[in-house]
Amino acid sequence: MLSRPKLGIATWIFGKRPLSETLAEIATMDKVDGVELWVDIDHDSPAQVKSLLEQHQLALFGLTPDNVDLANPDENIRASAIDYYKRLIVFAAELDAPRVLIRPFLGRERPLMSREEEIGGLKTAVSQLAKFAASYSLQLGFEVVNRYESHLINTGREAELFLQDIALDNLGVVLSTFHMNIEEQDAAGVIRQLGEKVQLLHMADSNRRGIGQGHLKLGLHLWAIQDLPHEIPIILDFLPVHTNPIHLQHTETTLAQLKESLSNAANWF
């Protein structure tokens, strides 16, 4: 029998609006245990964010980063991205967060130089940041995204080799049912193959919409995470139709659709 996993919501899917409003909204939803949190590290205060999470009794499963480019051939752009992540890691430590998510730049589908050089730059940056995170007892979760959002690390196997090359215990992987639907022949098999390296599972249906609005058999993913040697949270990160994950802007209609889909999804578990 399937046991119910911890369930979270990625706050970035609500767009750029006051965090207090987003957390208050999420707190009203049944069966939701916590959040994967996007914060503005230039304007949000760790103390204020921590207070909001405690007020709404929401667990913190990780921090979502801004879209910065750790693999850019331009040394200044790469250095700026590394500096951003270091600041985010410090912010996460002050929140007692378990992890920070890390990923390639979204929206660049081809290399500016060669793919091998950019993966090398990404590897160097991620290794540096994982060591920095370890000094704060934090995990880093590398998010695997599909080829239409990034040209780097699109499959579970590529992520596995990437992690093996870096070989740091606090570096793991974050998988997504939506992205795996595009890239993988056997998504459940990928989850089992990566095993203890899986930190979170992002969940959306085949069209990135809510559970049941596409064609994925998401129960297969649930069975797969039951086979892992540790418990991992599921993070809902789907979007309504006519919204763009990289340049997200909601209308009243799309925001209402999102809230309805989240409530329905929570009841699916």
Phi, psi and omega in degrees: 000137179289135172265152184283124178283163169298140186238128178232170177233136176280119187290340182297337183290349175274353181082184183277092176219168183305132181299326180300321179292316182296314181293323177297321178295313182296324183296340180277350186272131180295146171071006178268123185268332185186200186219153159259121199254129166262131178231154172266101188290347178274339185234332179279149178253132177306321181295318180293318180296316179299320178297319179296317179298318179293320180301319184263005177054049180248128175287155178251117183263345179163171177248133176272134181274164165292168180272087180242161194248096180282349184249005183296136178296338178286117185300324181292319178295317180295317180296321178296320179294317178298317179298319178300312182297323178297319178295322178294322178297316178297317177301314180299319179298322179291338177270355188061034177288150179281335187200162168240134175280148181222145185202166172290167176295130182269135177106355176252111189263357179215154181289151174278332172242249173246153180299320181298318179295320182289323175296322176298317177295320178297317181298316179298316181294315182294321177299315179299317183287325178295320177295320178296316179296323180298329179292344176252012181059038180249149171270154167246133178247112181279121184272126180267122182238164186281168187296340181276352176249337177202149178267005184243133171053076185257347183234163177298321180295318176299320179295320180299315179294321178300313179294322179297321180295323181280320172055054174238134189295332184271006179257121179231199186229147174245121182255161182223130177298324179293308182295320179294328177301328180278321192257337191249145173281326184222088184297318180297323177295323178296317178302313181293321181297318181283337169051238187293348179280347180283124181257321181216155170238115173280137184234124169211162180281182188301332181257015182069010177267188187292166180301130181089355180262003176229207185244006181289142172266083190290344175299330178296324178292322179295318177298322181296317181288338174295335182275354180287156181283003182211162177275138175232144176285153169258131181246119177282125181219042181270169184226150175290167176298151178067028171237150184247123184293336182272325178236073190278122173222124181264148164258173176301323182292312182292326178293320177295320177297319180298312181300319179295317180296321179295316179297317179296320181294319180300325180284347178288335184274000000 
